[in-house]
Amino acid sequence: SLELLVEECRLLISGSVKVPKVKFGKTDLEISVVTLGCMRFQQEWGPRITNMNQVGSDCQDNLVAILKQAIDYGINHIETARGYGCSEIQLGAALKQLFLTSEVKREDLIIQTKIRPMASADEFRKTLETSLKNLQVSYVDLCAFHGLHGDEELGWAFDGEDNCHAVLEEFKKAGKIRHMGFSTHASTDFILKCIKKDVFDYVN
């Protein structure tokens, strides 16, 4: 199986084939079966970096090169999160560069970010606005609750009239979010409990 994996990687690098795509969740999106996850796609994890002036050019150049290569391989799903340090900021700058140079069109990519549920819907709303600002896009194709792990987070997401899910719906109606989902490391029973709410288009 390892030899097969190595051979598949060689095929991708050769440029003779592209990563295949499949329908994603309840969406109408055709998503690459290999995606570019950006959890390590940044200079720093912490909150220190707030703008591109604080990012080293070598780090950003490397990020842009990886992004270009991933797209060349047929990878169209770019996934990040508000909690991934300065990943959104750097990714936003890289995407803007590619869009301006017409190396890729916005509609050719499936951009996803994730935001943890919060006790305050207002704080959640501000955080979501920050993500869109950082990514320098008018909308994200996929937006997920980052880490629905237990009943506390589920309560923050859905309890009360003004909750985090209501904020996602608000942004969806405004065209800033196309599809909603959630990510989790919870038990199967809890994941099924979330799915049965029948409001999500996908699960990470």
Salt bridges, closest charged atoms under 4 A:
ASP28 OD1 - HIS179 NE2 3.87
GLU44 OE2 - ARG48 NH2 2.66
GLU79 OE2 - LYS114 NZ 2.00
GLU88 OE1 - ARG82 NE 2.70
GLU103 OE1 - LYS68 NZ 3.48
ASP122 OD1 - ARG125 NH1 2.80
GLU129 OE2 - LYS176 NZ 3.41
ASP141 OD2 - ARG106 NH2 2.88
ASP151 OD1 - LYS193 NZ 2.81
ASP162 OD1 - ARG125 NH2 3.79
GLU169 OE2 - HIS165 NE2 3.43
GLU170 OE1 - ARG125 NH2 3.12
ASP198 OD1 - LYS26 NZ 2.88
ASP201 OD2 - LYS172 NZ 3.97
ASP201 OD2 - HIS179 ND1 3.48
